[in-house]
Amino acid sequence: MIGAILIILIGYFIAKGIALLVRKALEKVGADRIVEKGKGAEWRQKVWPGLSPSGLISKIVFWFIFLIAPLLGLSTLRVEALTDLLSKIIAYLPNLVVALLILILAFSIASGVAAVVRPVAGESLLGKIAAAIAPAVVVALGFFMALTQLKIATPIVVGTSGCAGSPCSGIGAGLQPPRPENG
C-alpha cells in the first residue's frame, strides 16, 4: 500500500515537471501566437475562455503522464478492475490529443480563410455574409472532425455534417431546380 502511494506521488511530480516543460516549449515556439492571429482567436476564446493552447496541451500531457502513475501503483495492489479502467482511460487519451490538434488547426485555418475571403468578397452585403460564414463553417467542420475522433455520437455527427454539406454539394455540382422551358 505504501509503495502504491509512493509511486503515485512520484508520478504526480514527474507529470507536473514534464507538463511545465511542454508548456514552456510551446510558448517559446509561438504556438499561442499562431492560434491568436485573426478570427481564430475569437473562436478560440468562445470555446476555451481564458485558456491558452499551450496551457491546454500541457494539461493534457500532465493527465496523460499522471494517469500512468496510478496504473502502476494499482498494479502493485493487484486490483484488476481499477487497473483495467485506468488502462482504458490511458488508451483513449491519444484520441483526445488528436481531437485537440484538429480544433487548433481548424481555428488557424478559419483565421486564414477569413483573411482571404474578406478582401476577395468585397464590401457588398453578400461579401460580408461570406466573410462571416466561411470561418464558422471551417470551425464547425473541425468540431465535427474532433467529435468523430473522440468517438462521441459518431452517427449523429456524420449525419449532421452530411446534411449540412448536402446543399453545398448540390450547389457546387451545378444542380439547380428545373427551369421552365421558353416556348
Secondary structure, 3 states (H helix, E strand, C coil): CHHHHHHHHHHHHHHHHHHHHHHHHHHHHCHHHHHHCCHHHHHHHHHCCCCCHHHHHHHHHHHHHHCHHHHHHHHHHCCHHHHHHHHHHHHHHHHHHHHHHHHHHHHHHHHHHHHHHHHHHCCCHHHHHHHHHHHHHHHHHHHHHHHHHCCCCHHHHHHHHHHHHHHHHHHHCCCCCCCCCCC
